[in-house]
Amino acid sequence: MSDFLPQSVVNVQRFRPNIVVNTNEDENNWIGRQIVIGEYRGRVTEKTKRCRMTMIAQPDLPEAPEILRTIVRSRQRCLGVYADVGSDGVISIGDSISVE
């Protein structure tokens, strides 16, 4: 999102993720595939549709309506994915990720 909005404060906190993955891949291509992070294994089930909460001011983050507008225009209102838990496991900062 920062590439689309270089003038805006695009902070991951706006999206309230459980896990943040640093990748150049489009996570939408992971739908229906197995994902492995650390000891965790699961299946990516669907895209995450975003709502107006992404643009509302939060502690240390200003209101930013251009973020939701950009997600709607460039990503069909989706940013991120949901996954089912296939097996419990520990995930640690720095763990590698694989998509099968």
PyMOL commands that set and color helices and strands:
alter all, ss='L'
color gray80, all
select helices_A, chain A and resi 12-15+27-30+52-54+65-75
alter helices_A, ss='H'
color red, helices_A
select strands_A, chain A and resi 34-37+40-49+78-87+97-99
alter strands_A, ss='S'
color yellow, strands_A
deselect
rebuild
show_as cartoon
